[in-house]
């Protein structure tokens, strides 16, 4: 039985990864700072990625680390950089065999500080003397609803013009992470050299306006779907389709199928 530690295992992607790994018969530890509520059958372990406190104990006996950590806010961003350095150093020190990192499609081209932090996280993983796999995914199904929810409270549902997304279900992402965890070992590991990132995308590419309208109908949300041109680098990034991978329609669960599963208030 393989022992896998999932960093960020109480988040959206992390919980899906934990469930998938448990389903494959692995012994799964869920690493978080405050414990959280792990998926039944997994084992919670507490450690602080930024300070490094508790990492050695959390990693003792671990074969594979799967990192699904996130840090969209400025305050949380050190989890992706300093946290990655501490996690990798501790993993190497205790003899972890493999690390798997969840990242974002074309993150190295992204204009936001968040993207730059994720790209730095990738660089730290590639530089580690460990068998490292990086899985880059398109945005999750929950992404556009999350963007729209604050404005929906005042009756406005923003739909960025000339912008499309390729939403993927976290369960499909979890399968890719688990496959990377279970893949045969690399024959040779060289400092600073890792396999090219694996890319996984959702099964369909949808204009944002279509996604917003589907969500509005399925969730019973009221408001006007308003075409808005998003300015700045992020707008250019999305309008150029840098968030899309048309050649990778790997997901099996469509946005409409995901919507049908969501509880209504």
C-alpha positions in Angstrom: 0.0 0.0 0.0 1.3 3.4 -1.0 1.2 6.2 1.6 0.2 9.5 0.0 0.2 12.9 1.7 -2.1 15.5 0.1 -1.1 19.1 0.9 -4.1 21.3 0.7 -6.3 18.2 1.0 -9.2 20.1 2.6 -9.7 22.3 -0.4 -11.9 21.7 -3.5 -9.3 19.9 -5.6 -7.6 18.4 -2.6 -10.7 16.7 -1.3 -11.4 15.2 -4.8 -7.8 14.0 -5.0 -8.0 12.4 -1.5 -11.3 10.6 -2.4 -9.7 9.3 -5.7 -6.6 8.1 -4.0 -8.6 6.4 -1.2 -10.7 4.7 -3.9 -7.5 3.2 -5.3 -6.6 1.7 -2.0 -3.9 4.1 -0.9 -3.3 5.2 2.7 -3.9 8.9 2.5 -2.8 11.7 4.9 -4.4 15.1 4.6 -2.0 18.0 5.4 -3.4 21.3 6.5 -2.5 24.0 8.9 -5.6 23.8 11.1 -6.7 20.3 10.6 -9.9 20.9 8.7 -12.4 18.2 8.0 -10.8 15.5 6.0 -12.5 13.0 3.7 -13.7 10.0 5.7 -11.0 7.3 5.6 -8.1 9.7 5.4 -5.8 10.7 8.2 -5.5 14.4 9.1 -2.0 15.8 9.9 -1.2 19.3 11.0 1.8 21.3 9.8 2.6 24.8 8.7 4.1 25.0 5.2 5.4 28.6 5.5 7.2 28.1 8.8 8.0 24.4 8.2 6.8 23.5 11.6 5.5 19.9 11.8 6.5 18.9 8.3 9.1 16.2 9.3 6.6 14.4 11.4 3.8 14.7 8.8 6.0 13.3 6.1 7.5 10.4 8.0 6.8 7.2 6.1 5.2 9.0 3.1 5.9 7.6 -0.4 4.2 10.3 -2.5 3.3 14.0 -1.9 0.4 15.4 -3.9 0.4 19.2 -3.6 -3.0 20.9 -4.3 -2.3 24.0 -2.3 -3.7 27.4 -3.4 -3.0 30.9 -2.5 -5.0 33.5 -4.4 -4.7 36.2 -1.8 -1.5 38.2 -1.1 -1.5 36.9 2.5 -1.8 33.3 1.4 0.7 33.5 -1.6 3.8 32.5 0.5 2.2 29.0 0.8 3.0 28.6 -3.0 6.6 29.8 -2.8 8.1 29.5 0.7 5.7 26.7 1.4 6.8 24.7 -1.6 10.5 25.1 -0.7 9.9 23.9 2.8 7.7 21.0 1.7 10.1 19.8 -0.9 13.1 20.1 1.4 11.3 18.1 4.1 10.2 15.5 1.6 13.7 15.0 0.3 15.1 14.7 3.8 12.7 11.9 4.8 13.1 10.0 1.5 9.8 10.7 -0.3 9.9 9.0 -3.6 7.7 11.3 -5.7 5.9 14.6 -5.7 2.9 15.6 -7.8 1.9 19.3 -8.2 -1.4 20.6 -9.4 -1.0 23.8 -11.5 -2.7 25.9 -14.1 -2.7 25.8 -17.9 -0.2 28.3 -19.3 0.5 29.6 -15.8 3.9 30.8 -16.9 2.2 33.2 -19.3 -0.3 34.6 -16.8 -0.3 38.3 -15.9 -1.4 38.2 -12.3 0.7 38.0 -9.1 -1.1 34.8 -8.3 0.0 33.2 -11.6 3.6 34.3 -11.0 3.5 32.7 -7.6 2.1 29.5 -9.1 4.8 29.6 -11.8 7.4 30.0 -9.1 5.9 27.0 -7.3 6.4 25.0 -10.5 10.0 26.1 -10.8 10.7 24.9 -7.3 9.2 21.5 -8.0 11.1 21.1 -11.2 14.4 22.0 -9.4 13.9 19.4 -6.7 15.9 16.2 -6.7 12.8 14.1 -6.6 10.7 12.3 -9.2 8.3 15.2 -9.9 5.1 15.3 -12.0 3.2 18.5 -12.7 -0.4 18.4 -13.8 -1.7 21.7 -15.3 -5.5 22.0 -15.5 -8.0 24.4 -16.9 -10.4 26.3 -14.6 -12.8 24.2 -12.5 -16.5 24.2 -13.1 -17.0 26.3 -10.0 -14.7 29.1 -11.3 -17.2 31.2 -13.3 -20.0 30.9 -10.7 -17.5 32.0 -8.1 -16.6 35.1 -10.2 -20.3 36.0 -10.7 -21.6 35.3 -7.2 -20.6 38.7 -5.6 -22.2 40.8 -8.4 -25.3 38.5 -8.5 -26.2 39.9 -5.0 -27.0 43.2 -6.7 -28.6 41.7 -9.7 -25.7 41.8 -12.1 -24.2 38.7 -13.8 -20.9 39.8 -15.6 -20.1 37.9 -18.8 -16.7 39.0 -20.2 -16.8 39.6 -23.9 -14.7 37.5 -26.3 -13.8 35.2 -23.4 -14.3 31.5 -23.2 -13.5 28.9 -20.7 -12.9 25.1 -20.8 -14.2 24.1 -17.4 -13.2 20.8 -15.9 -14.6 18.8 -13.0 -12.3 18.4 -10.0 -13.0 14.6 -10.1 -11.4 14.5 -13.6 -8.5 16.5 -12.3 -8.2 14.2 -9.3 -7.9 11.2 -11.6 -5.0 12.9 -13.4 -3.3 13.6 -10.1 -3.8 10.0 -9.0 -2.5 8.6 -12.3 0.6 10.8 -11.9 1.0 9.5 -8.4 0.7 5.9 -9.6 2.8 6.2 -12.7 6.0 4.1 -13.0 9.1 5.7 -11.5 11.6 7.7 -13.6 14.7 5.7 -14.4 16.9 8.7 -13.7 16.4 11.9 -11.7 18.6 14.9 -12.4 18.6 18.0 -10.4 16.6 20.7 -12.1 15.1 18.4 -14.8 11.5 17.1 -14.6 9.1 15.6 -17.1 7.1 18.2 -19.1 3.8 19.1 -17.4 0.8 17.0 -18.2 -2.1 19.1 -19.4 -5.7 18.3 -18.7 -8.7 20.3 -20.0 -12.4 20.2 -19.7 -14.6 18.4 -22.3 -16.0 21.5 -24.0 -15.1 25.1 -24.6 -17.9 27.5 -23.8 -18.2 31.3 -24.2 -18.5 32.9 -20.7 -21.9 34.2 -21.6 -23.2 30.7 -22.1 -21.7 29.5 -18.9 -23.3 32.4 -17.0 -26.7 31.8 -18.5 -26.5 28.0 -17.8 -25.6 28.8 -14.1 -28.3 31.4 -13.8 -31.0 29.0 -15.0 -29.8 26.0 -13.1 -29.2 27.8 -9.8 -32.3 30.0 -10.0 -30.2 33.1 -9.8 -31.8 36.4 -10.6 -30.0 39.2 -12.4 -29.1 40.7 -15.8 -26.4 38.9 -17.8 -24.2 41.9 -18.7 -21.5 41.8 -21.4 -18.4 43.4 -19.9 -15.0 43.9 -21.5 -12.4 43.0 -18.8 -9.4 45.3 -19.0 -5.7 44.8 -18.4 -3.5 41.9 -18.8 -5.9 39.3 -17.6 -8.5 40.4 -20.1 -5.9 40.1 -22.9 -4.8 36.7 -21.5 -8.3 35.3 -21.6 -9.3 36.9 -24.9 -6.3 35.4 -26.5 -7.5 32.0 -25.3 -4.4 31.4 -23.2 -6.6 29.6 -20.6 -7.7 27.1 -23.2 -6.2 23.8 -24.5 -8.5 22.7 -27.3 -6.2 19.7 -28.0 -6.8 18.4 -24.5 -10.5 17.7 -23.9 -9.7 15.1 -21.2 -12.6 15.7 -18.8 -15.7 13.5 -18.9 -18.1 15.6 -16.8 -19.6 18.6 -18.6 -20.5 21.9 -17.0 -24.2 21.1 -17.4 -23.8 17.7 -15.7 -21.9 19.4 -12.8 -24.7 22.1 -12.5 -27.3 19.3 -12.2 -25.5 17.9 -9.2 -25.4 21.3 -7.3 -27.8 21.9 -4.4 -30.2 24.9 -4.9 -30.8 27.3 -2.0 
